[in-house]
Amino acid sequence: MDELFFVWIRGLDGRPKPQIWDVDQFSGPEWKFRHVIARHALDVKARGMGLDMLAKLFPAPPGFEEWT
């Protein structure tokens, strides 16, 4: 089973945006990583949760506007 991550990225407007990335996405272009502000490995239980639930479980790092 592939490893999945819940990722906060900096959106074009500067606000954090939640996404789910496969481990393979971390081997892509370097420009992607400049936008990653936090990442959390997802266990089997967390993989079934939606982005809203994951955002509550793993909030955006301090200093960024809260995503809603």
C-alpha positions in Angstrom: 0.0 0.0 0.0 1.3 3.4 -1.0 2.1 5.9 1.7 -0.1 9.0 1.8 0.5 12.4 3.4 -1.8 15.2 4.5 0.0 18.3 3.3 -0.5 22.0 3.9 0.7 24.0 0.9 0.9 27.8 0.4 -1.7 28.7 -2.2 -1.3 31.3 -4.8 -3.1 33.8 -2.5 -0.5 33.0 0.3 -3.1 31.2 2.4 -2.6 27.5 3.4 -4.5 24.9 1.4 -4.9 21.3 2.5 -4.1 18.4 0.1 -3.4 14.7 0.1 -0.2 13.6 -1.6 1.1 10.2 -2.5 4.7 9.5 -1.4 5.7 9.6 -5.2 4.7 13.3 -5.3 7.7 14.1 -3.1 10.1 13.0 -5.7 8.8 15.5 -8.3 10.0 19.0 -9.2 11.7 21.0 -6.5 9.4 24.0 -6.9 6.6 22.0 -5.3 8.5 21.7 -2.0 8.9 25.5 -1.6 5.1 25.6 -1.2 4.8 22.8 1.3 4.5 24.3 4.8 3.6 21.1 6.7 3.1 17.4 6.1 1.8 14.5 8.2 1.9 10.8 7.3 -1.5 9.2 7.2 -2.2 6.0 9.0 -4.9 3.5 7.8 -7.5 5.1 10.0 -6.8 8.7 8.8 -6.9 7.7 5.1 -10.7 7.4 5.2 -11.1 11.0 6.5 -12.0 14.0 4.3 -9.9 17.1 4.0 -12.1 19.0 6.5 -11.6 16.4 9.2 -7.8 16.1 8.5 -7.5 19.9 8.7 -9.0 19.9 12.2 -6.8 17.0 13.2 -3.7 18.6 11.7 -4.3 22.4 11.7 -2.2 24.8 9.6 1.0 25.8 11.3 1.0 28.9 13.5 1.4 32.2 11.6 -0.8 31.3 8.7 -4.4 32.2 8.2 -6.7 29.4 9.2 -8.2 27.6 6.2 -11.9 27.5 6.0 
